Amino acid sequence: MGSNPGRIGALGDTLENIEEREMHITASRTCQKLWMVKSASEFKQVWLDCVKCHYWAFKKRKILHRDLSENNILFWRNQKSSGKGSEIKGVLNDWDMGALLSDEPKPSEKHLAGTIPFMAYELLSSNNLPSAHFLRHDLESFLYILMWAIDNYNLKAKTGRETRRAQAIGMLANRYPCCASQLEVFFIFIHPRTPWR
């Protein structure tokens, strides 16, 4: 078996397809996973806080998140000043794949940004990968996270089944068409316009 010096990784990426990244570290208070909320009402509050945060970043600063997943929707709890109860705040985390918008959207660098199980159908099914990332793609990711939470979280027991690393690796091995075909089964029932505008 010959070696190909320009080829690295199990997925066949070549050196020219690798892009440099910068590492940034942020420090903040400890947050909890979404499924650790105490009630459906708290879930709703955290969810809305994160959607509002995303809206603010998009509207005021022209930033798209581009990597929404269940692990990026977190919360923290503060004791109320009255000493009775606590307030909950949603935190939209992990903005390292975020991008500033420009007047003319450009294709995402050299690869698609996002967590595959929660990526927009249009991005997964595009024949011309990668394609430009739009607001509608982030909003579609929020929908998939919500569907995942409904199916996999038990708020009374404060448990959730996270997307498993093995599942994600399996999806990567099959690349994007596999995920797109799995989403097609879902779309049989809701019939979205493709692409969503």
N, C-alpha and C positions, 0 to 999 in steps of 0.2 A: 504494500500500500504506500504510494508516494505521498510526499508532503507538499503542501502548497503554502509557501512562506507568506503570501498575502492574505491567507485565510485564517481567521481566529474564531474561536467559540463554536459551540455545538450547533448554532443556528446558521452558520455559514456567513457571518458578517465578514467583510473584508476591511482592510485598514482604511480605505477611502470612505467607507460607510460609517466609520466611528467618528463621533464628534466630541470635542473637548467640552468638559463641564467644569464649573467652579463649585467648590464646596462651601456652603454657608451654614453656620450653626446659630440657631435662635434659642433663647432661653425664655421660658414662660412658666406659669403655674402648671401644676400637674392636672391633666385633663383625663376624663374617663370616656370609655367607649359608649357609643350611642345606646346600646342595649342595657346599660346600667341605670337608665332613668327609672323613676319610681312608678310612673303612670303613663297612660296614653296622652294625657294633657302635657306632661313634661316632654314627651317625645315630640309632640306638635310644636312646643315652644323652641326646643333645640333645632328642629328641622327648619322652622321659619327664621330663626336667627341666622342660620347658615345660608339659607336662600337670600335673605336680606343682605348679608355680608357679600355674597357673590354679586348681587345686583349693584350694591354700592361700588365694588371694585370695578365692575363693568361700566357703570354709568358715569362715575366721577373720575376714575383713573384710567379708563379704557384698557382694563386688564381682563384676560380670560384665564381661568384656572387650568384647564386642559387635562387634569388628572384627577377628576372626582372619583372617589371610591368610598366604601363604607368606613374605611379606616381614617378618612379625612374629616368625618363629621363627628366632633367630640363635644364635650361640655365640661363646665366647672360649676361648682356650687358655692355660694356665699351665704353666710348667716345674715339674716335680716338684722338691721340695727335695733329693732324692737326685741331681739333675742328669741322671737317666736318664729320657727320655721326657717326656710332658706329660699333664696332665689336661684334660678338656674339660668345659665347663659350658654348658648351654642357657640362653638368655635369651629370655623372652617380652616383646616390645617393643611400643611404640605403644598406650598405654592411654588415649589422649585421648578415645576414644568410650566408655570404661568408665563404668559406672553402679552406684551403690549400690542394693542391693535394699531393697524395703520390704515390709511385711506383705502388701500387696495390689499385685501388679505392675501398673504403669501402662503405657499405650502409650508407645513410644519417641517422644520429643519430636514434632517435626512431620515427620520423615522417618525412614526405616529406617536403622539404623546397620549398617555392614558393607561388606565388599568383595564385590561381587555374585557372582563365580564361586565363592565359598566360603560364601555365605549359606545358611542352612537353608531347606529346601524349604517348610516351613510359612510362613515369613516371606515368601517370594517368591510363593507361591500364594494368600495371604490376599486375599479380596475386600475386606476392610476395612483396607487399608493406612493407616497403620502399625498393627502389632499389638504386644502386649507381648513383650519379649525374655526368654527363660527360659534356665536352665542347659543344657537339652537343645539349644538352638539353637547355643550355643558348642561343645558337644561334637560336634554334627553338622558344624560348620565344621572342627574338627580332623580328622574323617574325610575330608572333601573335600580338605583340604590333603595328607593322607597319600596319597590316591589320585592327586592331582596330582603329588606327588613320585615315586611309583612309575612313573608314565607319562613324566615329563619330566626326571628327574635322571639323570645318569651320574656316579656317585660316583668311578669309576676315573679319569675324565677331569676330574673336579671341574667339571662344567658342569651347567647347568640352564637350561631355557627358562622364563623368567619370564612371568607373565601380562602380556601386552602392553597398553600404554595404549590402543592402537587397539581391541583386543578389548573392553576394559572400556567404552570410549566407545560402541562398537557395541551392547553389551548395555544400556547406559543409554538409548540412543536408542530401543531396543525395549522398554525398561522391564522390570519384573519378570516379567510373564507369559512372555516369551521364555525367560528363564532357568529358570523353573519348568517349562516344557514340555521343555526340554533335560534337566532332571533326571528328568522322568517316564520318559524312555528308560532311564536308569540304574535307576530303581525297578522297572521291569518285571522285572529280574533279582533284586532283593533284597527286594521287598515289605515295606517298613516299615509300621508302624502309623502312621496319620496322624490326629491329631498324635502325635508321640512323647511318651510320658509316662514 
